[in-house]
Amino acid sequence: MSRRIALVLGGGGLKGFAHIGVLRALAERSIVPDIYAGTSIGALISAAHISGTSIWILFRSLSTGRSSSPVTRIGNAITSATMISCSPTQGRAPQ
């Protein structure tokens, strides 16, 4: 039986930097999670990552623009970089 990997990222705006570090470390080791989940900034970063937004763009969007919250900055980066399709499918891919 093969192992499945789930990546769960938590909330808290500045944790976004740690989440991006985790994504980078996993990519460097060619580890691709089967399931992504998250709350608040973790959900935004998970959604951006699986929709193709690069780790560098995520990092840059968090580290610039001090006038707004980290969640707002990452949200702006996601909407300007890609259109995200989300569906409450209980673990199944959006149709």
C-alpha positions, 0 to 999 in steps of 0.5 A: 500500500502506498502512503498518502501525504496531506499538507495542512496549513494553519491560520495566522497571517505571519505564519504564511512565511512559514507555510511558504518555507514548508512548500519550498522544502517539500519541492526541494525534496520532490515531495508532492502532497496528495491532499491540501487543506488550510485555514485563513492564510493557510487556505489561501497559500494552499489554493494558490500553490495548487493552482500554479502560483509560484513560491517566489510570487507568494513570498514576494506578495507577503514581504511587500506592501506593509499597509495591509494584512498578510492575508490581504496581500496574499489574496491580492497576489492570488487574484492577480496571478490566477483564477482559483476554482474552489468547490466544497467536495469533501476531498474530491477534486473540483469538477 
